[in-house]
Amino acid sequence: MEFIIYSEDKPDSLHIRQSARNDHLAWLKTKSEVELLIAGPWMDENEIMRGSLLIVKAKNKNTVTQWLKGDPYGSAGLTNKVIIKHFNWVIGK
């Protein structure tokens, strides 16, 4: 199954994102039971990174939730909100 992960950063936390970014990217590249398909930051109207959007493949939502507990962005205190939804990929695959 595929899932979208939408996360929003805490207000005024760009410095946290920048300091944890290399660890976050290394974590995303680590082999796990969650397969990363697409990942990147989303930008505000001033082109400043304010959150992330990922599409992943996993056996269920709980697997994704458990995987996210290892994200350095979370442990650095960056994340304000995370939404995980099952995604039916139809076009562009």
Secondary structure, 3 states (H helix, E strand, C coil): CEEEEEEEECCCCHHHHHHHHHHHHHHHHCCCCCEEEEEEEEECCCCCEEEEEEEEECCCHHHHHHHHCCCHHHHCCCEEEEEEEEECCCCCC
